[in-house]
Amino acid sequence: MLAYVFKRLLALIPIIIGLTIIVFLMIALIPGGTAVAILGPLASPDAVAKLNAELGLDRPLVEQYLSWMGNLLQGDMGRSYSLKRPVIDEVFERFYATSILAGTSLILCSIFGLLAGIVSAVRQFGWGDRLVTFFVLIGISTPSFWLGLLLIMLFAVEWQIFPPSGMYLAYGGGGILDLLDHLVLPAVTLAVVATGVIARLTRTAMLEVLRQDYIRTARAKGLTERRVIYRHAFKSALVTVIPLIGVQAGLVIGGAVYIETVFQWPGIGRMLVGAISTRDILLVQGGVLLLAVTYVLINLAADIVQTILDPRLKS
């Protein structure tokens, strides 16, 4: 297994390099140039030329990329023009908040998606299956930003159960209970769509496994239905579902951009919206790169877990 993990880590190197190239070109090929994007369309040619020279944008594109990569390997993503601080400091500070929100949402959608899929498969065509299918379809069809606003209106404004925005109370608080209180609404909002997708695939995978001969054999041996489902069928179905959970991590991370804006959560998503509005290109570049690398690492972890469950996939 260690050899397999090492092999996958080596395979990750060209993927990370490809990500850096895409993110670099995404910024370098902005119409009008990066300097114009930072200074605005009314900037004088002298100001644009001065900023291009300061950022090294007057050099060939390949040389710019190699210089940027060299700085990146030393932990230097540049300096934010709007915040007047190193990009890497701001990005990792915001990443802490995003990781709490996205991680909680991913855990919620995985748990409830798997449970809903199992219930739906075991109770196929019954009331349990119909109820799960009904709520799953509603969840998948509901825009996350609209659901977030609805939850704020009901649970924060109308019933005043949870706070409407932020990560902590503006005055006082700051403990784990305060964090959890603020986390409920955005985490649930972000998890709804992914929960529906995971539930549907889990149902399909479970139904396929439950029709296999070895499941009928296990039942014929007198094993309890609970043991057949959770010890045999679910483990086999999980091999199929694990990669989808990794893919849904991308949906959760991407959804954090507007969910953080709706709930004023101080994460990378909200930072990117502010950086785009202020034309802080280097901040956008750093945030996008970190999110992309995080998504790749999560999928690597999902592949490793899938291989642990089914060692035949190593070949």
VOVOZA-143318 format. One record per residue (C-alpha): residue number from 1; residue in one letter; x, y, z. Coordinates in nm, 2 decimals, decimal comma. Example, Ala and Ser with C-alpha at 12.3 -4.5 7.8 and 13.67 -1.06 7.14 Angstrom:
2
{rec 1 "a" {1,23 -0,45 0,78}}
{rec 2 "s" {1,37 -0,11 0,71}}
END
This chain:
315
{rec 1 "m" {0,00 0,00 0,00}}
{rec 2 "l" {0,29 0,24 0,08}}
{rec 3 "a" {0,43 0,18 -0,27}}
{rec 4 "y" {0,09 0,26 -0,42}}
{rec 5 "v" {0,06 0,58 -0,22}}
{rec 6 "f" {0,41 0,69 -0,32}}
{rec 7 "k" {0,33 0,61 -0,68}}
{rec 8 "r" {0,02 0,83 -0,67}}
{rec 9 "l" {0,21 1,11 -0,50}}
{rec 10 "l" {0,46 1,11 -0,79}}
{rec 11 "a" {0,17 1,11 -1,04}}
{rec 12 "l" {0,04 1,42 -0,86}}
{rec 13 "i" {0,35 1,63 -0,95}}
{rec 14 "p" {0,26 1,69 -1,32}}
{rec 15 "i" {-0,10 1,76 -1,22}}
{rec 16 "i" {0,01 2,03 -0,98}}
{rec 17 "i" {0,24 2,18 -1,24}}
{rec 18 "g" {-0,05 2,18 -1,49}}
{rec 19 "l" {-0,27 2,36 -1,23}}
{rec 20 "t" {0,00 2,63 -1,18}}
{rec 21 "i" {0,02 2,68 -1,56}}
{rec 22 "i" {-0,36 2,71 -1,60}}
{rec 23 "v" {-0,39 2,95 -1,30}}
{rec 24 "f" {-0,09 3,16 -1,43}}
{rec 25 "l" {-0,23 3,18 -1,78}}
{rec 26 "m" {-0,58 3,26 -1,65}}
{rec 27 "i" {-0,43 3,58 -1,50}}
{rec 28 "a" {-0,16 3,65 -1,76}}
{rec 29 "l" {-0,41 3,64 -2,06}}
{rec 30 "i" {-0,66 3,88 -1,91}}
{rec 31 "p" {-0,78 4,12 -2,19}}
{rec 32 "g" {-0,58 4,44 -2,17}}
{rec 33 "g" {-0,32 4,29 -1,94}}
{rec 34 "t" {-0,28 4,24 -1,57}}
{rec 35 "a" {-0,16 4,60 -1,50}}
{rec 36 "v" {-0,47 4,74 -1,67}}
{rec 37 "a" {-0,69 4,51 -1,47}}
{rec 38 "i" {-0,52 4,63 -1,15}}
{rec 39 "l" {-0,51 5,00 -1,22}}
{rec 40 "g" {-0,83 5,02 -1,42}}
{rec 41 "p" {-0,91 5,12 -1,78}}
{rec 42 "l" {-0,85 5,49 -1,71}}
{rec 43 "a" {-0,49 5,44 -1,60}}
{rec 44 "s" {-0,22 5,64 -1,80}}
{rec 45 "p" {0,02 5,45 -2,02}}
{rec 46 "d" {0,31 5,56 -1,80}}
{rec 47 "a" {0,14 5,41 -1,49}}
{rec 48 "v" {0,07 5,09 -1,68}}
{rec 49 "a" {0,43 5,06 -1,80}}
{rec 50 "k" {0,56 5,13 -1,45}}
{rec 51 "l" {0,35 4,86 -1,29}}
{rec 52 "n" {0,43 4,61 -1,57}}
{rec 53 "a" {0,80 4,67 -1,50}}
{rec 54 "e" {0,75 4,64 -1,13}}
{rec 55 "l" {0,57 4,31 -1,16}}
{rec 56 "g" {0,80 4,18 -1,43}}
{rec 57 "l" {0,51 4,17 -1,68}}
{rec 58 "d" {0,72 4,32 -1,96}}
{rec 59 "r" {0,92 4,00 -1,99}}
{rec 60 "p" {0,84 3,70 -2,21}}
{rec 61 "l" {0,55 3,48 -2,08}}
{rec 62 "v" {0,77 3,17 -2,02}}
{rec 63 "e" {1,01 3,38 -1,82}}
{rec 64 "q" {0,73 3,53 -1,62}}
{rec 65 "y" {0,60 3,18 -1,53}}
{rec 66 "l" {0,94 3,05 -1,43}}
{rec 67 "s" {0,99 3,35 -1,21}}
{rec 68 "w" {0,65 3,32 -1,05}}
{rec 69 "m" {0,70 2,94 -0,99}}
{rec 70 "g" {1,04 3,01 -0,83}}
{rec 71 "n" {0,88 3,26 -0,59}}
{rec 72 "l" {0,59 3,02 -0,53}}
{rec 73 "l" {0,83 2,74 -0,43}}
{rec 74 "q" {0,98 2,98 -0,17}}
{rec 75 "g" {0,63 3,06 -0,03}}
{rec 76 "d" {0,59 3,39 -0,21}}
{rec 77 "m" {0,27 3,45 -0,39}}
{rec 78 "g" {0,32 3,83 -0,42}}
{rec 79 "r" {0,17 4,11 -0,24}}
{rec 80 "s" {-0,20 4,21 -0,23}}
{rec 81 "y" {-0,25 4,56 -0,37}}
{rec 82 "s" {-0,59 4,61 -0,19}}
{rec 83 "l" {-0,49 4,47 0,15}}
{rec 84 "k" {-0,13 4,58 0,16}}
{rec 85 "r" {-0,01 4,24 0,29}}
{rec 86 "p" {0,15 3,92 0,15}}
{rec 87 "v" {-0,10 3,71 -0,05}}
{rec 88 "i" {0,01 3,39 0,11}}
{rec 89 "d" {-0,07 3,52 0,46}}
{rec 90 "e" {-0,42 3,63 0,36}}
{rec 91 "v" {-0,50 3,32 0,16}}
{rec 92 "f" {-0,40 3,07 0,44}}
{rec 93 "e" {-0,58 3,28 0,70}}
{rec 94 "r" {-0,90 3,27 0,49}}
{rec 95 "f" {-0,84 2,90 0,41}}
{rec 96 "y" {-0,88 2,81 0,78}}
{rec 97 "a" {-1,24 2,94 0,77}}
{rec 98 "t" {-1,32 2,78 0,44}}
{rec 99 "s" {-1,18 2,44 0,55}}
{rec 100 "i" {-1,41 2,45 0,86}}
{rec 101 "l" {-1,72 2,53 0,65}}
{rec 102 "a" {-1,64 2,30 0,35}}
{rec 103 "g" {-1,51 2,01 0,58}}
{rec 104 "t" {-1,83 2,02 0,79}}
{rec 105 "s" {-2,05 2,03 0,48}}
{rec 106 "l" {-1,86 1,74 0,32}}
{rec 107 "i" {-1,90 1,53 0,64}}
{rec 108 "l" {-2,27 1,61 0,66}}
{rec 109 "c" {-2,35 1,53 0,29}}
{rec 110 "s" {-2,15 1,21 0,31}}
{rec 111 "i" {-2,32 1,08 0,62}}
{rec 112 "f" {-2,68 1,18 0,53}}
{rec 113 "g" {-2,63 1,09 0,16}}
{rec 114 "l" {-2,51 0,74 0,24}}
{rec 115 "l" {-2,78 0,68 0,50}}
{rec 116 "a" {-3,05 0,81 0,26}}
{rec 117 "g" {-2,92 0,60 -0,02}}
{rec 118 "i" {-2,92 0,28 0,20}}
{rec 119 "v" {-3,27 0,34 0,32}}
{rec 120 "s" {-3,40 0,41 -0,03}}
{rec 121 "a" {-3,24 0,09 -0,17}}
{rec 122 "v" {-3,35 -0,14 0,12}}
{rec 123 "r" {-3,70 0,00 0,10}}
{rec 124 "q" {-3,72 0,00 -0,28}}
{rec 125 "f" {-4,06 0,12 -0,41}}
{rec 126 "g" {-4,18 0,16 -0,05}}
{rec 127 "w" {-4,26 0,48 0,14}}
{rec 128 "g" {-3,90 0,52 0,26}}
{rec 129 "d" {-3,78 0,51 -0,10}}
{rec 130 "r" {-4,05 0,75 -0,21}}
{rec 131 "l" {-3,98 1,00 0,07}}
{rec 132 "v" {-3,60 0,99 0,02}}
{rec 133 "t" {-3,64 1,03 -0,36}}
{rec 134 "f" {-3,89 1,33 -0,31}}
{rec 135 "f" {-3,66 1,52 -0,07}}
{rec 136 "v" {-3,35 1,43 -0,28}}
{rec 137 "l" {-3,50 1,57 -0,60}}
{rec 138 "i" {-3,61 1,89 -0,41}}
{rec 139 "g" {-3,26 1,93 -0,27}}
{rec 140 "i" {-3,08 1,88 -0,60}}
{rec 141 "s" {-3,32 2,13 -0,78}}
{rec 142 "t" {-3,30 2,40 -0,52}}
{rec 143 "p" {-3,04 2,68 -0,58}}
{rec 144 "s" {-2,80 2,69 -0,28}}
{rec 145 "f" {-2,80 3,07 -0,26}}
{rec 146 "w" {-3,18 3,08 -0,25}}
{rec 147 "l" {-3,19 2,81 0,01}}
{rec 148 "g" {-2,94 3,00 0,22}}
{rec 149 "l" {-3,15 3,31 0,21}}
{rec 150 "l" {-3,46 3,11 0,30}}
{rec 151 "l" {-3,29 2,95 0,60}}
{rec 152 "i" {-3,17 3,30 0,71}}
{rec 153 "m" {-3,53 3,43 0,69}}
{rec 154 "l" {-3,67 3,14 0,88}}
{rec 155 "f" {-3,41 3,03 1,14}}
{rec 156 "a" {-3,24 3,37 1,19}}
{rec 157 "v" {-3,50 3,64 1,14}}
{rec 158 "e" {-3,84 3,47 1,20}}
{rec 159 "w" {-3,75 3,22 1,47}}
{rec 160 "q" {-3,41 3,36 1,58}}
{rec 161 "i" {-3,26 3,02 1,65}}
{rec 162 "f" {-2,93 3,07 1,47}}
{rec 163 "p" {-2,73 3,38 1,39}}
{rec 164 "p" {-2,77 3,51 1,03}}
{rec 165 "s" {-2,41 3,57 0,94}}
{rec 166 "g" {-2,04 3,57 1,04}}
{rec 167 "m" {-1,82 3,31 1,20}}
{rec 168 "y" {-1,83 3,45 1,55}}
{rec 169 "l" {-2,02 3,71 1,74}}
{rec 170 "a" {-1,90 4,06 1,67}}
{rec 171 "y" {-1,88 4,13 2,05}}
{rec 172 "g" {-1,78 3,85 2,29}}
{rec 173 "g" {-1,81 3,49 2,20}}
{rec 174 "g" {-1,53 3,33 2,01}}
{rec 175 "g" {-1,55 2,98 2,16}}
{rec 176 "i" {-1,63 2,65 2,00}}
{rec 177 "l" {-2,00 2,68 2,08}}
{rec 178 "d" {-2,02 3,02 1,92}}
{rec 179 "l" {-1,85 2,88 1,61}}
{rec 180 "l" {-2,09 2,58 1,59}}
{rec 181 "d" {-2,39 2,82 1,63}}
{rec 182 "h" {-2,27 3,02 1,33}}
{rec 183 "l" {-2,17 2,71 1,13}}
{rec 184 "v" {-2,51 2,54 1,12}}
{rec 185 "l" {-2,69 2,74 0,85}}
{rec 186 "p" {-2,41 2,78 0,60}}
{rec 187 "a" {-2,29 2,42 0,64}}
{rec 188 "v" {-2,64 2,28 0,59}}
{rec 189 "t" {-2,70 2,50 0,29}}
{rec 190 "l" {-2,37 2,40 0,13}}
{rec 191 "a" {-2,44 2,02 0,19}}
{rec 192 "v" {-2,79 1,99 0,05}}
{rec 193 "v" {-2,71 1,95 -0,32}}
{rec 194 "a" {-2,42 1,71 -0,26}}
{rec 195 "t" {-2,63 1,51 -0,02}}
{rec 196 "g" {-2,88 1,45 -0,29}}
{rec 197 "v" {-2,62 1,34 -0,55}}
{rec 198 "i" {-2,45 1,10 -0,31}}
{rec 199 "a" {-2,79 0,96 -0,20}}
{rec 200 "r" {-2,89 0,88 -0,56}}
{rec 201 "l" {-2,56 0,71 -0,65}}
{rec 202 "t" {-2,56 0,51 -0,31}}
{rec 203 "r" {-2,91 0,39 -0,39}}
{rec 204 "t" {-2,81 0,27 -0,74}}
{rec 205 "a" {-2,49 0,10 -0,61}}
{rec 206 "m" {-2,67 -0,07 -0,32}}
{rec 207 "l" {-2,94 -0,20 -0,55}}
{rec 208 "e" {-2,68 -0,35 -0,78}}
{rec 209 "v" {-2,49 -0,51 -0,49}}
{rec 210 "l" {-2,81 -0,65 -0,33}}
{rec 211 "r" {-2,88 -0,85 -0,65}}
{rec 212 "q" {-2,54 -1,03 -0,64}}
{rec 213 "d" {-2,52 -1,40 -0,57}}
{rec 214 "y" {-2,30 -1,36 -0,26}}
{rec 215 "i" {-2,57 -1,15 -0,09}}
{rec 216 "r" {-2,82 -1,43 -0,15}}
{rec 217 "t" {-2,57 -1,68 -0,01}}
{rec 218 "a" {-2,52 -1,47 0,30}}
{rec 219 "r" {-2,89 -1,45 0,36}}
{rec 220 "a" {-2,92 -1,83 0,30}}
{rec 221 "k" {-2,66 -1,89 0,57}}
{rec 222 "g" {-2,90 -1,72 0,82}}
{rec 223 "l" {-2,72 -1,39 0,87}}
{rec 224 "t" {-2,94 -1,11 1,00}}
{rec 225 "e" {-3,06 -0,86 0,74}}
{rec 226 "r" {-2,87 -0,58 0,92}}
{rec 227 "r" {-2,55 -0,77 0,90}}
{rec 228 "v" {-2,60 -0,85 0,53}}
{rec 229 "i" {-2,67 -0,49 0,45}}
{rec 230 "y" {-2,40 -0,31 0,66}}
{rec 231 "r" {-2,12 -0,57 0,66}}
{rec 232 "h" {-2,15 -0,70 0,31}}
{rec 233 "a" {-2,36 -0,49 0,07}}
{rec 234 "f" {-2,27 -0,15 0,20}}
{rec 235 "k" {-1,89 -0,22 0,20}}
{rec 236 "s" {-1,91 -0,32 -0,17}}
{rec 237 "a" {-2,13 -0,03 -0,26}}
{rec 238 "l" {-1,90 0,21 -0,08}}
{rec 239 "v" {-1,62 0,13 -0,33}}
{rec 240 "t" {-1,83 0,29 -0,60}}
{rec 241 "v" {-1,95 0,58 -0,39}}
{rec 242 "i" {-1,61 0,70 -0,25}}
{rec 243 "p" {-1,49 0,85 -0,58}}
{rec 244 "l" {-1,82 1,05 -0,61}}
{rec 245 "i" {-1,76 1,19 -0,26}}
{rec 246 "g" {-1,43 1,32 -0,38}}
{rec 247 "v" {-1,59 1,48 -0,68}}
{rec 248 "q" {-1,86 1,64 -0,46}}
{rec 249 "a" {-1,58 1,80 -0,26}}
{rec 250 "g" {-1,52 2,02 -0,57}}
{rec 251 "l" {-1,89 2,11 -0,57}}
{rec 252 "v" {-1,87 2,20 -0,20}}
{rec 253 "i" {-1,55 2,40 -0,24}}
{rec 254 "g" {-1,69 2,58 -0,55}}
{rec 255 "g" {-2,02 2,65 -0,37}}
{rec 256 "a" {-1,84 2,81 -0,08}}
{rec 257 "v" {-1,77 3,11 -0,30}}
{rec 258 "y" {-2,13 3,23 -0,30}}
{rec 259 "i" {-2,24 3,06 0,02}}
{rec 260 "e" {-1,97 3,25 0,21}}
{rec 261 "t" {-2,10 3,57 0,05}}
{rec 262 "v" {-2,46 3,50 0,15}}
{rec 263 "f" {-2,36 3,42 0,51}}
{rec 264 "q" {-2,07 3,67 0,53}}
{rec 265 "w" {-1,84 3,38 0,62}}
{rec 266 "p" {-1,48 3,51 0,63}}
{rec 267 "g" {-1,33 3,24 0,40}}
{rec 268 "i" {-1,16 3,22 0,06}}
{rec 269 "g" {-1,48 3,24 -0,13}}
{rec 270 "r" {-1,58 3,57 0,02}}
{rec 271 "m" {-1,21 3,69 -0,03}}
{rec 272 "l" {-1,22 3,60 -0,40}}
{rec 273 "v" {-1,54 3,80 -0,45}}
{rec 274 "g" {-1,38 4,10 -0,28}}
{rec 275 "a" {-1,05 4,06 -0,47}}
{rec 276 "i" {-1,23 4,04 -0,81}}
{rec 277 "s" {-1,43 4,36 -0,73}}
{rec 278 "t" {-1,11 4,54 -0,63}}
{rec 279 "r" {-0,91 4,40 -0,92}}
{rec 280 "d" {-0,66 4,24 -0,69}}
{rec 281 "i" {-0,53 3,99 -0,94}}
{rec 282 "l" {-0,25 3,84 -0,74}}
{rec 283 "l" {-0,50 3,76 -0,45}}
{rec 284 "v" {-0,74 3,60 -0,70}}
{rec 285 "q" {-0,45 3,39 -0,84}}
{rec 286 "g" {-0,34 3,27 -0,49}}
{rec 287 "g" {-0,69 3,18 -0,38}}
{rec 288 "v" {-0,78 2,99 -0,69}}
{rec 289 "l" {-0,45 2,80 -0,69}}
{rec 290 "l" {-0,49 2,69 -0,32}}
{rec 291 "l" {-0,85 2,58 -0,38}}
{rec 292 "a" {-0,75 2,38 -0,69}}
{rec 293 "v" {-0,47 2,20 -0,51}}
{rec 294 "t" {-0,70 2,12 -0,22}}
{rec 295 "y" {-0,95 1,96 -0,46}}
{rec 296 "v" {-0,68 1,75 -0,62}}
{rec 297 "l" {-0,55 1,63 -0,27}}
{rec 298 "i" {-0,91 1,54 -0,16}}
{rec 299 "n" {-0,95 1,33 -0,47}}
{rec 300 "l" {-0,62 1,16 -0,41}}
{rec 301 "a" {-0,74 1,08 -0,05}}
{rec 302 "a" {-1,06 0,94 -0,20}}
{rec 303 "d" {-0,87 0,72 -0,44}}
{rec 304 "i" {-0,65 0,58 -0,16}}
{rec 305 "v" {-0,95 0,50 0,06}}
{rec 306 "q" {-1,12 0,33 -0,24}}
{rec 307 "t" {-0,80 0,12 -0,29}}
{rec 308 "i" {-0,80 0,02 0,08}}
{rec 309 "l" {-1,16 -0,10 0,05}}
{rec 310 "d" {-1,08 -0,29 -0,27}}
{rec 311 "p" {-0,71 -0,37 -0,31}}
{rec 312 "r" {-0,77 -0,51 -0,66}}
{rec 313 "l" {-0,78 -0,15 -0,79}}
{rec 314 "k" {-0,40 -0,11 -0,73}}
{rec 315 "s" {-0,33 -0,32 -1,04}}
END
